Amino acid sequence: MNRNRIENVMKRTDCDALLISDPIAICYLTGARLYPGERFLALLLKKNEAPKLFLNTLFPLKPIEGLETVSYSDGDDITKLVSEHVSRDDVLGVDKDLRARFLLPMIKARIAKEFTDGSLPVDKTRAVKDEKELELMRTSSRINDAAMERFKGLVYEGVEEQEIAAQMLDIYKELGAQAYSFPPIVAFGKNAADPHHMPDDTKLKAGDAVLFDVGCVYEGYCSDMTRTFFFKKGPNEIQRKVYELVRKANEDAAATVKEGVRLCDIDKTARDVIEQGGYGKYFTHRLGHFIGIEDHEYGDVSASFKDLTEENNIFSIEPGIYDPETLGCRIEDLVVVTKDGCEILNRYPHDIEIIG
Amino acid sequence: MNRNRIENVMKRTDCDALLISDPIAICYLTGARLYPGERFLALLLKKNEAPKLFLNTLFPLKPIEGLETVSYSDGDDITKLVSEHVSRDDVLGVDKDLRARFLLPMIKARIAKEFTDGSLPVDKTRAVKDEKELELMRTSSRINDAAMERFKGLVYEGVEEQEIAAQMLDIYKELGAQAYSFPPIVAFGKNAADPHHMPDDTKLKAGDAVLFDVGCVYEGYCSDMTRTFFFKKGPNEIQRKVYELVRKANEDAAATVKEGVRLCDIDKTARDVIEQGGYGKYFTHRLGHFIGIEDHEYGDVSASFKDLTEENNIFSIEPGIYDPETLGCRIEDLVVVTKDGCEILNRYPHDIEIIG
């Protein structure tokens, strides 16, 4: 149980009760790791009451101090079960991912006065990392920095993208991580101009850009970084210009990050740099995304996301230019918002680097 | 587009419109393979109207004859979009898995007169396989039979369960399948008495039971079979009795299968055999589950599932006895319901077999 996190959630909501069904959110708030598949699992939070976990008896759980478990069996009436713990006068905030098969019968039985999407307070609490999470995020990115150094050593003339990708998980594990945070992107040459390219049998040749967009999970927390190298030969003049634009977009955006700025304005700083350089139409995605237990969490660094940063938010800054005729290039770091600036979690340098 | 399947769905529902959001069901009905993650995807079915697919512009789809696509972009109002195609007088059946974040705003905006769980007609249609599906299910199980023959050859004194499991996918691929239908169960000795044992570092020794519960995916369709062998030494007298009870439970149950019988009665036939043999308390799970595109689909062969079989239903018959002191044993086949009996998809024999 993490009482602080639960308190922070309840501070952020006007609902009388919250019914959280996302297993990751439940683990974040209680420490209970449960993945009951099709079966109903939910955490009920009410002000001044102990949290209650609705759990099928098929899934054993060691007692967690302060958490009450409401057990049920296959065939039991879920609506009735929940109704016994919710008042008909309550405004009930339900998980944004609660499924119709559970929600519709609750609405029909009018177990609460009003039903509303109750996920935002949980998502916004998750977006503010506590000390323990900050340490894990730092370690995860430190491993990612070390891994990037190792990945460079895998390149040689004629190697396929997928051959390199296939070796990355073992390297992460040697460095102390447990898993990928997402399937790694390895892109050579023109493939680097596709932001979501999946590693294939493309062979590496001199002069190619080599883009690695990679991350690992360390004790439940994700890293995510991109670097773009050049194989054997340095960039030509125009490629150098593109690379430096992306680098400037990354660094100028990071320089604007601090508590209380609009996330859309951070995006705009990076976008303005690239637009003024004449490559605006080749920067085709948002500047970044929030990250933590999941690689993509609630929160965007994009033109449409007007929220203010909060201290200890963590998100990516990942401008890119994707011009198949010239260069595909992205430089991505994770940053932690501080009171008067930011801590950049990735230490791998931004300089143009020729590898191989 | 599969007009027959869509017609069969609409025959089974009283709703004016169905809003299907499960990507597998959408693929089954239209042929469109789309996995848009967090973004809204839904197929709207109405009697006497062309099916409409709500799809984010980020996901390209080749035109499908007879299917109308309603495109939207990130930031568009999903509720408004859907409301333009649903009448406020409609009873709208929504997917059992439709998420609260999409469903609640539709209910609040009263885009339909009534909202109800509309998945059953789709699930029941999927449970009746058409000719093309029957052929794919047959091939998938034929590959599984051949694979079982190969898996036997992997055993030797001291081999670990996980070492055998690690070789199975390559064998399936050599035989023409594309993937596992579920992670294979390999269980030696006492481990076979745990119905959901995951392969670990247990080493094989003479006299052990060797249980393989395995299946593959062939062109989108699943197989699933279990056999229990003995390594080096045959079963002792009491083990033989247990094995033969399980075999009789399997074969007696299969003999009762035909169109129009209650699924709970098929379960009872197998359960009675094992109970009369004195091992009732060691048969701890339902007799079987429906199967097709997914390894576990809607429909049970269990005491609580009173539905009648329909022609071309496919489900597993998998009685087991799990007595850690004596033997863990399960024998599982897939069967297709016919008008006056059943077609057993697995041809691998049920006889006691000593391997290694």
HADDOCK unambig.tbl for C-alpha pairs under 7 A between the chains (distance, minus, plus):
assign (segid A and resid 95 and name CA) (segid B and resid 100 and name CA) 6.93 0.50 0.50
assign (segid A and resid 96 and name CA) (segid B and resid 99 and name CA) 6.48 0.50 0.50
assign (segid A and resid 96 and name CA) (segid B and resid 100 and name CA) 4.99 0.50 0.50
assign (segid A and resid 96 and name CA) (segid B and resid 101 and name CA) 4.58 0.50 0.50
assign (segid A and resid 97 and name CA) (segid B and resid 99 and name CA) 4.80 0.50 0.50
assign (segid A and resid 97 and name CA) (segid B and resid 100 and name CA) 5.55 0.50 0.50
assign (segid A and resid 97 and name CA) (segid B and resid 101 and name CA) 6.51 0.50 0.50
assign (segid A and resid 98 and name CA) (segid B and resid 99 and name CA) 5.48 0.50 0.50
assign (segid A and resid 98 and name CA) (segid B and resid 100 and name CA) 5.23 0.50 0.50
assign (segid A and resid 99 and name CA) (segid B and resid 96 and name CA) 6.48 0.50 0.50
assign (segid A and resid 99 and name CA) (segid B and resid 97 and name CA) 4.80 0.50 0.50
assign (segid A and resid 99 and name CA) (segid B and resid 98 and name CA) 5.48 0.50 0.50
assign (segid A and resid 99 and name CA) (segid B and resid 99 and name CA) 4.69 0.50 0.50
assign (segid A and resid 99 and name CA) (segid B and resid 100 and name CA) 6.06 0.50 0.50
assign (segid A and resid 100 and name CA) (segid B and resid 95 and name CA) 6.93 0.50 0.50
assign (segid A and resid 100 and name CA) (segid B and resid 96 and name CA) 4.99 0.50 0.50
assign (segid A and resid 100 and name CA) (segid B and resid 97 and name CA) 5.55 0.50 0.50
assign (segid A and resid 100 and name CA) (segid B and resid 98 and name CA) 5.24 0.50 0.50
assign (segid A and resid 100 and name CA) (segid B and resid 99 and name CA) 6.07 0.50 0.50
assign (segid A and resid 100 and name CA) (segid B and resid 100 and name CA) 6.61 0.50 0.50
assign (segid A and resid 101 and name CA) (segid B and resid 96 and name CA) 4.57 0.50 0.50
assign (segid A and resid 101 and name CA) (segid B and resid 97 and name CA) 6.50 0.50 0.50
assign (segid A and resid 101 and name CA) (segid B and resid 117 and name CA) 6.39 0.50 0.50
assign (segid A and resid 104 and name CA) (segid B and resid 116 and name CA) 6.87 0.50 0.50
assign (segid A and resid 116 and name CA) (segid B and resid 104 and name CA) 6.88 0.50 0.50
assign (segid A and resid 117 and name CA) (segid B and resid 101 and name CA) 6.38 0.50 0.50
